[in-house]
Amino acid sequence: MTRITSLQVTDVRFATSLFLDGSDAMNPDPDYSAAYLVISTDAGDGLTGTGLVFTIGRGNDVQVAAIRRVAEHLLTSDVEDLLADMGATSRSLVYDSQLRWLGPEKGVMHMAIGAVINALWDLKAKRAGLPLWDLLGRMSPEELVELVDFRYFGDVLTRDEALDILRAAEPGRDERRERLLADGYPAYTTTPGWLGYDDAKLERLAKEAVADGFQQIKLKVGLDLDDDRRRLKIARDAVGPDVAIAIDANQRWEVDEAVAWVDTLAEFDLAWVEEPTNPDDLLAHAEIARAIAPIPVATGEHMANRVMAKQFLQADAVQVLQMDATRVAGVNENLAILLLAAKFGVRVCPHAGGVGLCELVQHLSMFDFVAVSGTTDGRMIEFVDHLHEHFVTPAVVTGGRYRSPLAAGSGAEMLAASVVGNTWTPE
């Protein structure tokens, strides 16, 4: 019997605010941070399970405390039992009555559960000697549906419908796996578009993005309309007419303001408008989506759970679903969200603007291509060129495409020196 013997949770922060990396209309000075979990066992193989929750600085200590509170339930647990039935393991944490009371299924406790679940998936993939995307992509449809909690969305997607989606994608799995290994997965980049960058840096980075093979960039907007018009013109002139430009308001606007603002910027041929208003307000998103069509509305990085995803899809309030690797309760809940998106025929372009998110979310999109949607049409993963050097197996993007990870695990493991060297302690 293999037991969990230790749980280490560390408050890791990077001073990205010094260079205004990550700056937007609502978050002008973010310090990219991670509440970072390492699960160790007595197996004697040296393998650990790692997970994290991304934050932007203050409050990361709160997320650390939440992960500790959740993870302590695993101490002395039988690792074989936990990993053998990850559906049951996930449900045991999500439905813990006292943890659940603090949500339910939202906020820091739900994200803490996600960190623990993701760490266990990392351990499971390392034990199998496979990258997470490939481990999931080799599971049968029947095994995959056992991972999903259909509670609260069975009225929209039943277990049998989910099985049909997964079985329909099964015949082409091997061919798609080989395509991924050969060609990678499409990416777009937000690197040029942080709101705090000056015009010269925006222009330079936009041109570099095109030279690097990206077919889409994204700009942060929403603070000043005249500034947004000027910056979009600089970006459009830099990338030319054939490279797409998306914009991200980071929740800045009221409904009427969003519609008017987007109407003014529409001349720049917008690929999508991201988080135009409060991320919980699905009716406002639906109203904005109707008003600005055919420009799509994109959202999801702050979508708290599968129930929110269900409602946004039902209301046609989102045309580009941007799931996040650490916002919900881990791989299991993101599988549910991928299945919902497949049911509604909505493309998934994950959020990855933050420390470790590129490393994590690439596995979910690649799994989706292999075993769920079976397509990359109109789909791409966000890429931000910050902080990858702190990871044992950093995300690799060349020619505007994510290269398929080959190393076993989820990609969440950080270098020991990066964890120790960036540990934050209260003054």
Steps between C-alpha positions, in 0.01 A plus 500: 500500500637843398416795723513876461766609746536875454328802349699814432319820401707805414418865431698576182497852354668677209532880477348535152352837598848652466474469122116524479483146363141385543356851537145564388208736560401340830836367620761771442784351707480120524775291656458158343485246780430135570369318804711195432432148631733197509365160608757239607453130571692211653515311170877539480489596130570870556185603317294791631168651400498874438217747460452873524250782503589818314440837668637851443665568837315614811273219614732226383556423869125447538506253211796321661303463824201361310712239321650391831154460647385284208821300460518396865211262428741293292770442760554126555248422223561195279640639175385199299139553605511873425649460153299194401170689513564869436130561454427385852804686634382824341146462628622422852668841516241704309220364718678522833223682686715742699726594208196530276330742737767758422404498129308312409715399202656841449775721635824419677384168647383369163828606339685333786318176423609547139864530604478175698319313221747628241793395719359148519458493121861613468607211721281254309647611167857478631436149629365405157802656330273714281428869452158578644340573163603156375397320818151648471490443125565128546210453743184338368178701469359295784797582723478869413133541585566347840720803570214743440257622763170540308323655796337834413546469125344166417199696375721628217756222453426147614752226563379320186540814289851547635579140410370562148729802462803305620418191296454710185854635544653162577568371146744781408694517825823338381520717189436818699761402758756467221396836354550664838843349538598615152333841477408615852194708589416855380586789731435872520696749706412773748866594548478826297176623648542584869340834574802644679733461201591812304422532129851412386504178702152408370610549140826311545340203674214485249746479212699236687182297551438491125864406436461218755207356305203606711178550304328692783601747770294648783492851643374613838248785472236683699673782686481778241323478163733739317802308629343174388441637149859619478644173631282286273610702197863447599437128541305466175767687303767281662340162432329577171151402383538122520587456867204503739477740795285420805429746781455440872320747728555296819145567630528878465172603337127534561278352227428818303859615541630167366278514193595860419872440563511191280304677227766771495784246479333266251682661206814315611342164415477349848540124543307507829416715800607341828341548843308816408322516837463326837596133444200370697242703306393257231194707401719805442740290292207367298371853437843620394546196275173572320587867458854462366445194278666373287797592721521212752498536877772303679502423871576226752820570692291607800220247439473340842366156411327274248159642595604848391636350178168325441300819548722715277472240225124467543455877473731532197696747711840364391626414153860430605530306825823576687531233764771542761717220640488624862169686540280190535542172688775361282520267202171326578290814489680627192413173329135575579540848350661360185210259458249782546678708238495204262128454559431865410751515216693786660874527442737493797799737508640470853626781719872473570608848610677420825781307662471130419176526306657438159672191639174366641230589252681371192430148627125567516479639146710219357287242676190675366636472146586133538195372687215753520449759226741345251577838344724804528291707257473854641666382821824620652667521839610832643875544537677756717879501491558544873651279774524172312863470604383412851347166395665160468324439166406845369245550226666519159347715225663523157356618172188620681417151631531321833725198467353191661656428841679167511604495866289304747265708713288812474779755456430667835831409667718802573876507543595472866716813478209697357272397784752572774631814334156654461332395823307784663465539873297772676700786647 
